[in-house]
């Protein structure tokens, strides 16, 4: 027979964060307490081992950047990725 125990505590939360949390809880139709508990649970879950972390892979050929690829130039990268360069 499992019984859940709850602990009351006082937290200092930035006003804008609290307002956003209250708004989202109301939109979701749940209490602020439930919303915060769910958010904490999600944040405390261990990372999904099946999800690989993002890894940047520049456009290369034989280990060298492709001609016209300038990693410091955002616009030229977009043009290259869209096939315009």
C-alpha positions in Angstrom: 0.0 0.0 0.0 1.8 3.1 -1.2 1.3 6.5 0.3 2.7 9.6 -1.3 4.1 12.2 1.1 4.3 15.9 0.1 6.6 18.4 1.5 5.9 22.1 1.6 8.7 24.4 0.7 9.3 28.0 -0.2 11.0 28.9 -3.4 12.2 32.2 -4.8 11.1 32.2 -8.5 11.7 35.1 -10.9 8.4 36.9 -11.5 8.4 36.4 -15.3 9.1 32.7 -14.9 6.3 32.3 -12.4 3.9 34.3 -14.6 4.7 32.1 -17.6 4.4 28.9 -15.5 1.0 30.0 -14.1 -0.2 30.9 -17.6 0.9 27.5 -19.0 -0.7 25.6 -16.1 -4.0 27.4 -16.7 -3.8 26.7 -20.4 -3.2 23.0 -19.7 -6.0 23.0 -17.1 -3.7 21.8 -14.2 -2.6 23.3 -11.0 0.7 25.3 -10.7 1.9 22.6 -8.3 1.3 19.9 -10.8 2.9 21.9 -13.6 6.0 22.5 -11.6 6.3 18.9 -10.4 5.9 17.6 -14.0 8.6 20.1 -15.2 11.0 19.0 -12.5 10.4 15.4 -13.2 11.2 15.9 -16.9 14.3 17.8 -16.1 15.5 15.2 -13.6 15.0 12.2 -16.0 18.3 10.7 -17.2 19.1 11.5 -20.8 17.7 9.2 -23.5 20.6 6.8 -24.4 19.1 6.2 -27.8 19.1 9.8 -28.8 22.5 10.7 -30.1 23.8 14.2 -29.3 23.9 16.7 -32.2 27.2 16.6 -34.1 28.1 19.2 -36.6 29.5 17.8 -39.8 30.8 20.4 -42.3 30.6 19.8 -46.0 33.8 18.0 -46.9 35.4 15.9 -49.5 38.3 13.7 -48.5 38.5 15.5 -45.2 38.7 19.0 -46.7 36.0 21.7 -46.9 34.3 21.8 -50.2 35.3 24.8 -52.4 33.2 27.8 -51.6 32.3 26.7 -48.0 33.2 29.4 -45.5 32.1 28.4 -42.0 32.4 32.0 -40.9 29.9 33.3 -43.5 26.3 32.3 -42.7 24.9 33.6 -46.0 27.3 31.6 -48.1 26.5 28.5 -46.0 22.8 28.9 -46.7 23.4 29.4 -50.4 25.6 26.3 -50.5 23.1 24.2 -48.6 20.3 25.3 -50.9 22.3 24.5 -53.9 22.6 28.1 -55.1 26.4 28.2 -54.9 
